[in-house]
Amino acid sequence: MSQPRAGILVLSIGAALTVVGAAMYVLPGPGLPFLTLGLTAVAIGAALWLTGRRKSR
C-alpha cells in the first residue's frame, strides 16, 4: 500500500472516530477518548497523505 493511500485510510478512520466521539458527548459513552483518538488519527493521516503526495511528484 502506498503512503498516500495509507494516509487516506487513517484519515477516514480518524474522521469516523471523531464523529463517534462527538456523538458520545450527547449519547451515553466515553466521548473524550474516542474524540482524542479520532483527532490524532486525522492528524497522522493528513501528514501521511501530504508527505506521500510530495514524494510521488
PyMOL Python script that loads the backbone (N, CA, C, O; Angstrom):
from pymol import cmd

cmd.read_pdbstr("""\
ATOM      1  N   MET A   1       0.854  -1.173   0.000  1.00  0.00           N
ATOM      2  CA  MET A   1       0.000   0.000   0.000  1.00  0.00           C
ATOM      3  C   MET A   1       0.899   1.236   0.000  1.00  0.00           C
ATOM      4  O   MET A   1       1.858   1.330   0.767  1.00  0.00           O
ATOM      5  N   SER A   2       0.570   2.160  -0.864  1.00  0.00           N
ATOM      6  CA  SER A   2       1.378   3.369  -0.953  1.00  0.00           C
ATOM      7  C   SER A   2       1.091   4.294   0.226  1.00  0.00           C
ATOM      8  O   SER A   2       0.074   4.174   0.910  1.00  0.00           O
ATOM      9  N   GLN A   3       2.008   5.206   0.434  1.00  0.00           N
ATOM     10  CA  GLN A   3       1.889   6.111   1.576  1.00  0.00           C
ATOM     11  C   GLN A   3       0.671   7.036   1.468  1.00  0.00           C
ATOM     12  O   GLN A   3      -0.006   7.244   2.476  1.00  0.00           O
ATOM     13  N   PRO A   4       0.361   7.599   0.298  1.00  0.00           N
ATOM     14  CA  PRO A   4      -0.843   8.432   0.229  1.00  0.00           C
ATOM     15  C   PRO A   4      -2.126   7.638   0.507  1.00  0.00           C
ATOM     16  O   PRO A   4      -3.052   8.154   1.133  1.00  0.00           O
ATOM     17  N   ARG A   5      -2.178   6.387   0.042  1.00  0.00           N
ATOM     18  CA  ARG A   5      -3.367   5.562   0.306  1.00  0.00           C
ATOM     19  C   ARG A   5      -3.497   5.234   1.779  1.00  0.00           C
ATOM     20  O   ARG A   5      -4.600   5.251   2.326  1.00  0.00           O
ATOM     21  N   ALA A   6      -2.388   4.936   2.420  1.00  0.00           N
ATOM     22  CA  ALA A   6      -2.418   4.657   3.857  1.00  0.00           C
ATOM     23  C   ALA A   6      -2.876   5.902   4.616  1.00  0.00           C
ATOM     24  O   ALA A   6      -3.618   5.800   5.593  1.00  0.00           O
ATOM     25  N   GLY A   7      -2.436   7.064   4.169  1.00  0.00           N
ATOM     26  CA  GLY A   7      -2.855   8.307   4.795  1.00  0.00           C
ATOM     27  C   GLY A   7      -4.349   8.539   4.676  1.00  0.00           C
ATOM     28  O   GLY A   7      -4.996   8.971   5.630  1.00  0.00           O
ATOM     29  N   ILE A   8      -4.896   8.250   3.500  1.00  0.00           N
ATOM     30  CA  ILE A   8      -6.333   8.413   3.304  1.00  0.00           C
ATOM     31  C   ILE A   8      -7.104   7.427   4.166  1.00  0.00           C
ATOM     32  O   ILE A   8      -8.151   7.772   4.713  1.00  0.00           O
ATOM     33  N   LEU A   9      -6.600   6.198   4.295  1.00  0.00           N
ATOM     34  CA  LEU A   9      -7.255   5.198   5.137  1.00  0.00           C
ATOM     35  C   LEU A   9      -7.265   5.630   6.604  1.00  0.00           C
ATOM     36  O   LEU A   9      -8.298   5.559   7.269  1.00  0.00           O
ATOM     37  N   VAL A  10      -6.118   6.073   7.102  1.00  0.00           N
ATOM     38  CA  VAL A  10      -6.037   6.522   8.504  1.00  0.00           C
ATOM     39  C   VAL A  10      -6.876   7.777   8.705  1.00  0.00           C
ATOM     40  O   VAL A  10      -7.505   7.943   9.750  1.00  0.00           O
ATOM     41  N   LEU A  11      -6.889   8.649   7.724  1.00  0.00           N
ATOM     42  CA  LEU A  11      -7.695   9.877   7.810  1.00  0.00           C
ATOM     43  C   LEU A  11      -9.182   9.551   7.892  1.00  0.00           C
ATOM     44  O   LEU A  11      -9.903  10.158   8.685  1.00  0.00           O
ATOM     45  N   SER A  12      -9.647   8.604   7.086  1.00  0.00           N
ATOM     46  CA  SER A  12     -11.073   8.270   7.111  1.00  0.00           C
ATOM     47  C   SER A  12     -11.461   7.555   8.402  1.00  0.00           C
ATOM     48  O   SER A  12     -12.549   7.788   8.927  1.00  0.00           O
ATOM     49  N   ILE A  13     -10.597   6.695   8.920  1.00  0.00           N
ATOM     50  CA  ILE A  13     -10.870   6.050  10.204  1.00  0.00           C
ATOM     51  C   ILE A  13     -10.902   7.101  11.315  1.00  0.00           C
ATOM     52  O   ILE A  13     -11.755   7.047  12.201  1.00  0.00           O
ATOM     53  N   GLY A  14      -9.984   8.042  11.264  1.00  0.00           N
ATOM     54  CA  GLY A  14      -9.961   9.112  12.258  1.00  0.00           C
ATOM     55  C   GLY A  14     -11.191   9.997  12.192  1.00  0.00           C
ATOM     56  O   GLY A  14     -11.696  10.439  13.224  1.00  0.00           O
ATOM     57  N   ALA A  15     -11.673  10.256  10.995  1.00  0.00           N
ATOM     58  CA  ALA A  15     -12.887  11.060  10.853  1.00  0.00           C
ATOM     59  C   ALA A  15     -14.083  10.338  11.462  1.00  0.00           C
ATOM     60  O   ALA A  15     -14.917  10.952  12.128  1.00  0.00           O
ATOM     61  N   ALA A  16     -14.161   9.033  11.230  1.00  0.00           N
ATOM     62  CA  ALA A  16     -15.263   8.259  11.811  1.00  0.00           C
ATOM     63  C   ALA A  16     -15.176   8.246  13.337  1.00  0.00           C
ATOM     64  O   ALA A  16     -16.189   8.403  14.019  1.00  0.00           O
ATOM     65  N   LEU A  17     -13.974   8.059  13.869  1.00  0.00           N
ATOM     66  CA  LEU A  17     -13.807   8.063  15.325  1.00  0.00           C
ATOM     67  C   LEU A  17     -14.150   9.426  15.926  1.00  0.00           C
ATOM     68  O   LEU A  17     -14.714   9.503  17.018  1.00  0.00           O
ATOM     69  N   THR A  18     -13.813  10.488  15.218  1.00  0.00           N
ATOM     70  CA  THR A  18     -14.128  11.830  15.698  1.00  0.00           C
ATOM     71  C   THR A  18     -15.633  12.060  15.750  1.00  0.00           C
ATOM     72  O   THR A  18     -16.146  12.642  16.706  1.00  0.00           O
ATOM     73  N   VAL A  19     -16.336  11.603  14.722  1.00  0.00           N
ATOM     74  CA  VAL A  19     -17.791  11.749  14.706  1.00  0.00           C
ATOM     75  C   VAL A  19     -18.418  10.923  15.826  1.00  0.00           C
ATOM     76  O   VAL A  19     -19.331  11.392  16.505  1.00  0.00           O
ATOM     77  N   VAL A  20     -17.936   9.701  16.022  1.00  0.00           N
ATOM     78  CA  VAL A  20     -18.459   8.853  17.095  1.00  0.00           C
ATOM     79  C   VAL A  20     -18.181   9.494  18.456  1.00  0.00           C
ATOM     80  O   VAL A  20     -19.048   9.498  19.330  1.00  0.00           O
ATOM     81  N   GLY A  21     -16.984  10.030  18.634  1.00  0.00           N
ATOM     82  CA  GLY A  21     -16.651  10.683  19.893  1.00  0.00           C
ATOM     83  C   GLY A  21     -17.498  11.906  20.160  1.00  0.00           C
ATOM     84  O   GLY A  21     -17.903  12.154  21.296  1.00  0.00           O
ATOM     85  N   ALA A  22     -17.769  12.673  19.113  1.00  0.00           N
ATOM     86  CA  ALA A  22     -18.623  13.854  19.287  1.00  0.00           C
ATOM     87  C   ALA A  22     -20.056  13.444  19.608  1.00  0.00           C
ATOM     88  O   ALA A  22     -20.732  14.111  20.391  1.00  0.00           O
ATOM     89  N   ALA A  23     -20.518  12.361  19.014  1.00  0.00           N
ATOM     90  CA  ALA A  23     -21.874  11.884  19.308  1.00  0.00           C
ATOM     91  C   ALA A  23     -21.974  11.364  20.734  1.00  0.00           C
ATOM     92  O   ALA A  23     -23.030  11.466  21.358  1.00  0.00           O
ATOM     93  N   MET A  24     -20.885  10.807  21.256  1.00  0.00           N
ATOM     94  CA  MET A  24     -20.919  10.265  22.613  1.00  0.00           C
ATOM     95  C   MET A  24     -20.939  11.348  23.680  1.00  0.00           C
ATOM     96  O   MET A  24     -21.130  11.046  24.858  1.00  0.00           O
ATOM     97  N   TYR A  25     -20.747  12.593  23.294  1.00  0.00           N
ATOM     98  CA  TYR A  25     -20.938  13.668  24.274  1.00  0.00           C
ATOM     99  C   TYR A  25     -22.413  13.838  24.600  1.00  0.00           C
ATOM    100  O   TYR A  25     -22.765  14.242  25.708  1.00  0.00           O
ATOM    101  N   VAL A  26     -23.281  13.531  23.635  1.00  0.00           N
ATOM    102  CA  VAL A  26     -24.718  13.628  23.854  1.00  0.00           C
ATOM    103  C   VAL A  26     -25.272  12.275  24.297  1.00  0.00           C
ATOM    104  O   VAL A  26     -26.104  12.201  25.201  1.00  0.00           O
ATOM    105  N   LEU A  27     -24.802  11.208  23.650  1.00  0.00           N
ATOM    106  CA  LEU A  27     -25.241   9.857  23.978  1.00  0.00           C
ATOM    107  C   LEU A  27     -24.367   9.306  25.101  1.00  0.00           C
ATOM    108  O   LEU A  27     -23.277   9.824  25.346  1.00  0.00           O
ATOM    109  N   PRO A  28     -24.827   8.275  25.776  1.00  0.00           N
ATOM    110  CA  PRO A  28     -24.001   7.694  26.833  1.00  0.00           C
ATOM    111  C   PRO A  28     -22.798   6.955  26.250  1.00  0.00           C
ATOM    112  O   PRO A  28     -22.924   6.179  25.302  1.00  0.00           O
ATOM    113  N   GLY A  29     -21.660   7.208  26.823  1.00  0.00           N
ATOM    114  CA  GLY A  29     -20.445   6.546  26.372  1.00  0.00           C
ATOM    115  C   GLY A  29     -19.224   7.405  26.625  1.00  0.00           C
ATOM    116  O   GLY A  29     -19.342   8.578  26.981  1.00  0.00           O
ATOM    117  N   PRO A  30     -18.053   6.824  26.440  1.00  0.00           N
ATOM    118  CA  PRO A  30     -16.802   7.562  26.678  1.00  0.00           C
ATOM    119  C   PRO A  30     -16.449   8.445  25.474  1.00  0.00           C
ATOM    120  O   PRO A  30     -15.747   8.000  24.566  1.00  0.00           O
ATOM    121  N   GLY A  31     -16.923   9.669  25.463  1.00  0.00           N
ATOM    122  CA  GLY A  31     -16.733  10.546  24.317  1.00  0.00           C
ATOM    123  C   GLY A  31     -15.319  11.079  24.159  1.00  0.00           C
ATOM    124  O   GLY A  31     -14.800  11.132  23.044  1.00  0.00           O
ATOM    125  N   LEU A  32     -14.690  11.475  25.261  1.00  0.00           N
ATOM    126  CA  LEU A  32     -13.372  12.104  25.173  1.00  0.00           C
ATOM    127  C   LEU A  32     -12.287  11.184  24.616  1.00  0.00           C
ATOM    128  O   LEU A  32     -11.510  11.635  23.775  1.00  0.00           O
ATOM    129  N   PRO A  33     -12.187   9.919  25.036  1.00  0.00           N
ATOM    130  CA  PRO A  33     -11.150   9.061  24.440  1.00  0.00           C
ATOM    131  C   PRO A  33     -11.341   8.846  22.942  1.00  0.00           C
ATOM    132  O   PRO A  33     -10.367   8.845  22.190  1.00  0.00           O
ATOM    133  N   PHE A  34     -12.581   8.664  22.502  1.00  0.00           N
ATOM    134  CA  PHE A  34     -12.831   8.482  21.076  1.00  0.00           C
ATOM    135  C   PHE A  34     -12.520   9.748  20.292  1.00  0.00           C
ATOM    136  O   PHE A  34     -11.962   9.687  19.196  1.00  0.00           O
ATOM    137  N   LEU A  35     -12.880  10.885  20.851  1.00  0.00           N
ATOM    138  CA  LEU A  35     -12.606  12.153  20.189  1.00  0.00           C
ATOM    139  C   LEU A  35     -11.104  12.401  20.087  1.00  0.00           C
ATOM    140  O   LEU A  35     -10.617  12.861  19.055  1.00  0.00           O
ATOM    141  N   THR A  36     -10.378  12.100  21.147  1.00  0.00           N
ATOM    142  CA  THR A  36      -8.926  12.283  21.140  1.00  0.00           C
ATOM    143  C   THR A  36      -8.254  11.348  20.135  1.00  0.00           C
ATOM    144  O   THR A  36      -7.389  11.770  19.367  1.00  0.00           O
ATOM    145  N   LEU A  37      -8.657  10.079  20.145  1.00  0.00           N
ATOM    146  CA  LEU A  37      -8.092   9.123  19.184  1.00  0.00           C
ATOM    147  C   LEU A  37      -8.426   9.516  17.746  1.00  0.00           C
ATOM    148  O   LEU A  37      -7.587   9.402  16.853  1.00  0.00           O
ATOM    149  N   GLY A  38      -9.641   9.972  17.533  1.00  0.00           N
ATOM    150  CA  GLY A  38     -10.044  10.371  16.190  1.00  0.00           C
ATOM    151  C   GLY A  38      -9.267  11.565  15.675  1.00  0.00           C
ATOM    152  O   GLY A  38      -8.817  11.566  14.529  1.00  0.00           O
ATOM    153  N   LEU A  39      -9.106  12.570  16.498  1.00  0.00           N
ATOM    154  CA  LEU A  39      -8.355  13.755  16.066  1.00  0.00           C
ATOM    155  C   LEU A  39      -6.878  13.439  15.842  1.00  0.00           C
ATOM    156  O   LEU A  39      -6.249  13.995  14.941  1.00  0.00           O
ATOM    157  N   THR A  40      -6.329  12.546  16.663  1.00  0.00           N
ATOM    158  CA  THR A  40      -4.938  12.117  16.471  1.00  0.00           C
ATOM    159  C   THR A  40      -4.792  11.364  15.156  1.00  0.00           C
ATOM    160  O   THR A  40      -3.841  11.591  14.408  1.00  0.00           O
ATOM    161  N   ALA A  41      -5.728  10.474  14.876  1.00  0.00           N
ATOM    162  CA  ALA A  41      -5.675   9.719  13.619  1.00  0.00           C
ATOM    163  C   ALA A  41      -5.853  10.630  12.411  1.00  0.00           C
ATOM    164  O   ALA A  41      -5.230  10.407  11.372  1.00  0.00           O
ATOM    165  N   VAL A  42      -6.683  11.638  12.532  1.00  0.00           N
ATOM    166  CA  VAL A  42      -6.861  12.596  11.428  1.00  0.00           C
ATOM    167  C   VAL A  42      -5.548  13.338  11.160  1.00  0.00           C
ATOM    168  O   VAL A  42      -5.154  13.519  10.008  1.00  0.00           O
ATOM    169  N   ALA A  43      -4.885  13.762  12.221  1.00  0.00           N
ATOM    170  CA  ALA A  43      -3.620  14.493  12.049  1.00  0.00           C
ATOM    171  C   ALA A  43      -2.547  13.584  11.437  1.00  0.00           C
ATOM    172  O   ALA A  43      -1.813  14.011  10.545  1.00  0.00           O
ATOM    173  N   ILE A  44      -2.454  12.355  11.903  1.00  0.00           N
ATOM    174  CA  ILE A  44      -1.453  11.430  11.361  1.00  0.00           C
ATOM    175  C   ILE A  44      -1.775  11.090   9.910  1.00  0.00           C
ATOM    176  O   ILE A  44      -0.879  11.051   9.066  1.00  0.00           O
ATOM    177  N   GLY A  45      -3.045  10.846   9.618  1.00  0.00           N
ATOM    178  CA  GLY A  45      -3.444  10.537   8.243  1.00  0.00           C
ATOM    179  C   GLY A  45      -3.183  11.681   7.289  1.00  0.00           C
ATOM    180  O   GLY A  45      -2.744  11.465   6.160  1.00  0.00           O
ATOM    181  N   ALA A  46      -3.450  12.894   7.733  1.00  0.00           N
ATOM    182  CA  ALA A  46      -3.181  14.053   6.878  1.00  0.00           C
ATOM    183  C   ALA A  46      -1.686  14.211   6.626  1.00  0.00           C
ATOM    184  O   ALA A  46      -1.268  14.536   5.515  1.00  0.00           O
ATOM    185  N   ALA A  47      -0.884  13.980   7.661  1.00  0.00           N
ATOM    186  CA  ALA A  47       0.573  14.086   7.486  1.00  0.00           C
ATOM    187  C   ALA A  47       1.084  13.013   6.530  1.00  0.00           C
ATOM    188  O   ALA A  47       1.921  13.295   5.672  1.00  0.00           O
ATOM    189  N   LEU A  48       0.591  11.793   6.672  1.00  0.00           N
ATOM    190  CA  LEU A  48       1.000  10.722   5.753  1.00  0.00           C
ATOM    191  C   LEU A  48       0.588  11.036   4.326  1.00  0.00           C
ATOM    192  O   LEU A  48       1.371  10.859   3.393  1.00  0.00           O
ATOM    193  N   TRP A  49      -0.623  11.495   4.162  1.00  0.00           N
ATOM    194  CA  TRP A  49      -1.116  11.781   2.830  1.00  0.00           C
ATOM    195  C   TRP A  49      -0.328  12.905   2.158  1.00  0.00           C
ATOM    196  O   TRP A  49       0.031  12.806   0.985  1.00  0.00           O
ATOM    197  N   LEU A  50      -0.063  13.975   2.911  1.00  0.00           N
ATOM    198  CA  LEU A  50       0.654  15.115   2.331  1.00  0.00           C
ATOM    199  C   LEU A  50       2.103  14.775   2.014  1.00  0.00           C
ATOM    200  O   LEU A  50       2.603  15.153   0.955  1.00  0.00           O
ATOM    201  N   THR A  51       2.787  14.069   2.908  1.00  0.00           N
ATOM    202  CA  THR A  51       4.181  13.719   2.625  1.00  0.00           C
ATOM    203  C   THR A  51       4.271  12.701   1.495  1.00  0.00           C
ATOM    204  O   THR A  51       5.223  12.728   0.716  1.00  0.00           O
ATOM    205  N   GLY A  52       3.303  11.814   1.397  1.00  0.00           N
ATOM    206  CA  GLY A  52       3.290  10.849   0.288  1.00  0.00           C
ATOM    207  C   GLY A  52       3.029  11.505  -1.041  1.00  0.00           C
ATOM    208  O   GLY A  52       3.590  11.096  -2.057  1.00  0.00           O
ATOM    209  N   ARG A  53       2.182  12.520  -1.052  1.00  0.00           N
ATOM    210  CA  ARG A  53       1.930  13.243  -2.292  1.00  0.00           C
ATOM    211  C   ARG A  53       3.171  13.982  -2.768  1.00  0.00           C
ATOM    212  O   ARG A  53       3.446  14.033  -3.966  1.00  0.00           O
ATOM    213  N   ARG A  54       3.900  14.540  -1.859  1.00  0.00           N
ATOM    214  CA  ARG A  54       5.103  15.308  -2.248  1.00  0.00           C
ATOM    215  C   ARG A  54       6.182  14.398  -2.803  1.00  0.00           C
ATOM    216  O   ARG A  54       6.918  14.789  -3.709  1.00  0.00           O
ATOM    217  N   LYS A  55       6.287  13.173  -2.263  1.00  0.00           N
ATOM    218  CA  LYS A  55       7.312  12.252  -2.743  1.00  0.00           C
ATOM    219  C   LYS A  55       6.980  11.686  -4.118  1.00  0.00           C
ATOM    220  O   LYS A  55       7.885  11.390  -4.899  1.00  0.00           O
ATOM    221  N   SER A  56       5.693  11.532  -4.422  1.00  0.00           N
ATOM    222  CA  SER A  56       5.310  10.903  -5.691  1.00  0.00           C
ATOM    223  C   SER A  56       5.417  11.860  -6.859  1.00  0.00           C
ATOM    224  O   SER A  56       5.423  11.417  -8.007  1.00  0.00           O
ATOM    225  N   ARG A  57       5.500  13.139  -6.613  1.00  0.00           N
ATOM    226  CA  ARG A  57       5.574  14.107  -7.721  1.00  0.00           C
ATOM    227  C   ARG A  57       6.963  14.287  -8.219  1.00  0.00           C
ATOM    228  O   ARG A  57       7.191  15.065  -9.146  1.00  0.00           O
TER     229      ARG A  57
END
""", "prot")
cmd.dss("prot")
cmd.show_as("cartoon", "prot")
cmd.util.cbc("prot")
cmd.orient("prot")
